Amino acid sequence: MSYKITGELISIGQEQKVSDTFNKLAFVLKTDLDKPYPQTLEFELHKDRIDLLSPYQVGQLLELAFA
């Protein structure tokens, strides 16, 4: 089962090197922008997936698909 969510990119963390073969990057999306109480969700990208976030900047809307 996979999910899709649309939100505003509000934060991109620093890439963290966990080991010689593993690195990660955390980012935060604000969802439910049209609701009285928007939600913030934190996600992580690992290894070669980190490059997927490079074209985006804080403040942009993006659609995220995840499982």
C-alpha positions as a printed Julia matrix, in Angstrom:
67×3 Matrix{Float64}:
  0.0    0.0    0.0
  1.37   3.42  -0.88
  0.32   6.9    0.15
  0.43  10.34  -1.46
  0.55  13.6    0.4
  0.88  17.2   -0.74
  2.42  19.84   1.45
  4.7   22.82   1.81
  8.36  22.08   2.36
  9.16  23.98   5.55
 12.54  22.56   6.54
 15.46  20.64   5.06
 18.02  19.32   7.53
 21.71  18.69   7.07
 22.82  15.45   5.49
 24.09  13.11   8.2
 26.71  10.44   7.61
 25.79   7.51   9.84
 28.49   5.15   8.55
 30.79   4.76   5.56
 27.92   3.35   3.5
 24.85   5.03   4.99
 23.76   8.67   5.04
 20.38  10.3    5.64
 18.59  13.62   5.25
 15.48  14.71   7.16
 12.89  17.18   5.87
  9.56  18.51   7.13
  6.29  19.02   5.23
  3.32  21.08   6.42
  0.08  19.47   5.24
 -3.62  20.31   5.47
 -2.85  23.92   4.56
 -6.54  24.66   3.97
 -7.56  23.4    7.43
 -7.59  25.36  10.71
 -4.85  23.16  12.2
 -2.17  22.24   9.64
 -0.04  19.19  10.41
  3.75  18.93  10.2
  5.32  15.62   9.22
  8.99  14.69   9.19
 10.41  12.34   6.55
 13.87  10.94   5.85
 15.68  10.12   2.64
 18.51   7.59   2.67
 21.6    6.93   0.55
 21.17   7.8   -3.15
 17.57   8.98  -2.61
 18.85  12.18  -0.96
 19.42  13.71  -4.41
 15.67  13.59  -5.09
 15.19  16.62  -2.82
 17.91  18.79  -4.38
 15.65  20.56  -6.96
 13.31  21.79  -4.19
 13.58  24.76  -1.85
 11.89  25.64   1.42
  8.48  27.17   0.74
  7.67  25.09  -2.34
  4.69  22.76  -2.56
  5.47  19.18  -3.39
  3.64  15.92  -3.74
  5.23  13.01  -1.94
  4.5    9.33  -2.57
  5.67   6.85   0.05
  4.97   3.34   1.28
